[in-house]
């Protein structure tokens, strides 16, 4: 078999006719910026996750940066985050004028609350956990730390739309939560796009000003803002895709079950937590990040047999990108993780037969 890591045509093909109808309605009206489809999508997705406000923006990086600005984070402030994250998390803080402080993750590849508390200084202003791979962090611990030290909590939930911790959706715990709508994400549009969630109406008002040049509903500029609006075409596409989104999540969870059933006995491999393992977590499996002590040889074997895999972020945690000029630090757990981790294919274009073939090739590699 030939199994790509991700089938981008599937983003369009699975709802081709419905998406084309939605796009035509927008294009025939010439309604491209801040029109009714955006409002409908924002309303529908806020209802889906259970938050008062959803604000569509141009991309997931902007959403984090705007959240920082709305929270008053800026020069002289420090924001704690895991080094096991995409560069966008740190970049959003940097371009708000603040300093990203990078800490360890733990066995589930999410930020370690103990490492967060150990990194707090008088300059610490916020915690920015990444809800990674479709799993939500231990938010009880992080919220307790934030309350104890009077810190702002902003979630990078780019990979976690619909993921839950104790029944509450990722992106709805802190002052604001960010979602990416990049095409390969759980809910992908046709280009770049992002969302912000907040239960605080004043924060929502600030975010709507910031995304549209600082203009209020009357068109008056009342603050410095940027041009970061989710266009109406992509809002219409995402609104269409949201209608089948619960089925999309359930299919990913089914694939995760298949991987675990067929690979859990391999001693050299570490798998993500299973979908039925922990009642506190509802994981939606944006990615299926595994570990192997023979990672590079295993990936070569899979490549030879038609299975494409990737290592996130050039195989480099944020604190190891020397060009960023960050302080040199040692994060042993994270560094060890990046010697072992990679992603197996995980998307709803996969068939059970393809998942079985991937598992068969892995088992063949280990002689199991």
C-alpha positions, 0 to 999 in steps of 0.5 A: 500500500501507499499511505500518505501522512495526510490526504489534503484533497480529502478536506474538500472531497468528503463534503464536495457538494455541500462545500461548493454550495456554501461557497457559491452562496458567498461568491454570488453575493460578493460577501467576502469579509465579516458577513453573515456566514462568519457570524453563523459559524462563530455562533455554532462553534461557540455553542459546540464548545460551550463558550459565550464568545467565538471570534474568527481570525486569520490564523492560529498564530494571530489568535494567540498574539491577539489574546496576549494583547487583549490580556495586557501582556507585553514588554517585561512580562514572562509567559510559561509554556512547554518547549514541546510545542509549535514555534507559533506559541512562542512567536505569539508571545515574542511579538506581543513584546513578552518573553517565552519561558520554556519548560518540560512536558511529561509522559503524555507529552503535555506541559508539566504543572510542576515545571510550570510552578518551578519556573515562576518569577516576579516577571511571570504574567501568564501560563500558556499550555498547549493542548497538544495532539488533541489532548487537554492538559491537567487543567485543575493543576494549571488553574490552581497554579494560575490562581495561587500566583495571580497569573493569566491563563491563555490556551494554545488549543490549536490541535484540540477543538472538541477535546475535553478535560472533566467534561469541559472543552479545550480553549474554554478554561482561561481568559482566552483559548486559541484554535487553528483552522489550518487545512490539516487540523481537526476542523480545517478550512481552505487556507489559514484560519483561526478562532478565539474563545472567551467567556469574558464579554469585555475580552471578546469586545477587545478581540473583535476590535484588535482583529479589525484595525481597532475599529468599533461597530460604527467604523471608528478607530478606537485603538491600535489593531491589525487586519486579522479576520477570518474571511467569509468563504472559509467561515462558510466552509468551516460551518459546513464541516462543523455539521459532521464534526462529531462524526469526525472526532469519533472516527479518529477515536476509532482509529486510535483504538485500532492502533492501541489494540494492535501495537500496545504489546510492543515493549519498545513503543510508547503509545498515546493514552487510549480513548477509553483509558481515563474518564477525565480526558476526552481526546480527539486525536489531532495527531497520533504521536508515538515513541520508539527506541529505534525510531529512525530505523522504524521510520525508514522501514515504514517509508520503504513499505509505503507508509509516510510518517513525520516528526513534528517541528523539524524534530526540534523543541523550541528551546533548541532553535538557536536562531531565536536567541533564547537562553540556553537551558536543559530540558532532559525529558523533552530532549529525550522525547525528541529522540524517540517521537514521531507521528503515525498517520491519523486522519479520517481518510484512513480505512481500517484496512490501511490502519491494519497495514500500518500496524502490520508493517510495524509488527514486521519491523519488530519481528512480532 
